[in-house]
Amino acid sequence: MPYAYAVVETALGWCAVATRGAGLWRSCLPLGDADQALASLQLPQTAARHADNSLLDRAAEHLIRLFQGERTCHELGLDLADETCFARGVLCQCSDIAWGEVVTYGRLAARVGKPGAARAVGQVMSRNPLAPFVPCHRVVGAGGDLAGFGAGLRLKTQMLKLESLKVLRAPNGKLAVVV
């Protein structure tokens, strides 16, 4: 399969997206520079910067608008063929979380028919190959705690605030989203 990629600068940093033909295959959250963003995708050496790929153009536009705080809707198609059945279910359910809303890890586990598998959902979220197209920043711990975000709680807070969600320090000292 031919791998193609695009790198784009957003208001929060550099992002990269890649496809191998069927849909978006990899993306990353904002990083400090274009080289870091591209390296984070761990593409094969045969990957090429896209010259004419409407999917990657639409994905790049989505990222620019998203990190400017614009509500976006994308019908880009996701390539989840490398994921396990459970992970595909979690990622698909996560992609359905609406702008400005949050869901707990436990609730997401229940949505995929595995109540009690909140930790397993957390593991899938930690390896999310398509953030922010699969908006794992909208998944929170019990009580709204901003638990576990590989890109850091600062970025998770920024992303939630872009969606007009209020993030405060809870009495226990943790950051939490107010719903």
N, C-alpha and C positions, 0 to 999 in steps of 0.2 A: 504494500500500500504506500502511496506517496504521502509523506508527511510534509505539512506546510505550517508556517507560523507567522505571527505578527507580534510586534512589540509596540506598545502605545504608552505615552505619558499621560497620566491623569492628575487631578488636583491633589491626590494623596501619594503619588509616586508612580513608578513604572510597573506596568503589567504586561504579561505575555499570554498569548493564546495559541493553541495548536489544534490541528485536525489531521486526520489520516484518511479523510474522504467522506465518512458517513455522518459526521457531526462533530461538535467540539469534543476533543479528546483530553486536553489538559489546559489548565489556566492557573494563574497565580494571583494572589492578593498583592497590593502595591508594595514594591520594594524600592531601595535607594537609587538604583540605576538600571539602565536597560540590560546590561550584561548580567546582573544578578537575576533579573526577571527571567531572561531567556534561560540561564543556567538552571533555574529552579524547575523547569519543565523536564529536564533530563531527556532531551530529544536524541534520537539516533543521529549519527553524523550525516545521514542521507537527507535530513530535513532541510528544506529550503525556505528562505523568506518568501512570502507569497507575493506574486506580481498581480494576480487577478483572481481573487477568491472572495466572492460576495459574503460567504459565511464568516470569514475572518474580518472583513470590513464591518459587517453588522455587529459582530462581537466586540470589536474595538470601539465602535460608536457607543455601544451599550456601557462599556466600562467607563468611558469618558463621562457620559451622562450620569451614571450611577454615582460616581465619586464627586460629582458636582451637586449631589443631593436631589437629582431628578428621579421621579418615579419612572421606572422603565418596565417594559414588558418585552420579553424576548421569546421568540419561537424559533430557536436556533437548532434544536435537535442536539442531543447529547450522546456521545459514544461511551457507553458503560460496559462494553463487551469484556473488558479485562477484570471486572468486579465479580465477586461472588453473588449468588442469588440474594442472600441477606443484604449485602452492601448495596446492590442495585435497588432493592426495595426501600432501604433507608434513604439513599440519595434521591430517589424519585419522590418519596414523601416529603423530604426536606425541600425539594425544589418547588413544592406546592405551598410552602409557607408564604403567606401574602406579605407584601411591603408593609412595614410598620407593625407587624405582629411578631410575637415570639412563641415558641413551643418548648416545653421542657424535654430533656432527654428521655424521661420516663413516658411522656405522652407520645413522643415520636416512636418509641419502642412499641407502645400499644397500637399505634396506627399501622405498624407492619405486622401485627399479629403476634408479637413477642413481648407481652407485658412482663416486666421484671428484667428486661434486657437493656436497661439504661446504660450500663457500662459498655456493653457491646456497641450500642449506638454511638457512644462517645468515641470508641476506637475507630469506627467508620468515619465519624466527623473529623478526627485528627488526621486521617489520610485522604480527605476529600480532594479528588483530583481536579475538581471543577469549581473551586471557590473563585469568585462570588456567584457564579451562575447557579450553583447549588448553594443557597445562602446559609451556610453553617453558622454564620454570625447571629442568626435568628434563633439558634438553639441555646437554651440556658439551663442552668441547674435548677433543682427544686427551690421554690421560693423566689425565683428570678435571678439567682446568683449568676454572675458572668463567669462561670467556671470554664476552664479548659479551652483556650483558643490559641492554636499554635503560632499565629502571627502576633500574639500579645493582646492583653486586655485593653491597651490604649487604642489599638486599631479597632477592636471590636466595639469599644465605646464610641469611637468616631463614626463608625458605620451605622450603629443603632441611632445615634443622634441625627445623622443625615436623614433618617427615616422618621424623624420627629418623635422618637422614643426618649423618655427621660431616664437617665442613669444617675443613681445616687449611691452614696456609701451607706450601707445598711448598718444597723446597730452592732452587728457582729464584725464590722470592719471590712466586709467584702463589698465589692461593687455589685449592685443589683439594678435590674431594669424595673421601672414602675409601670404597671399595666392598668 
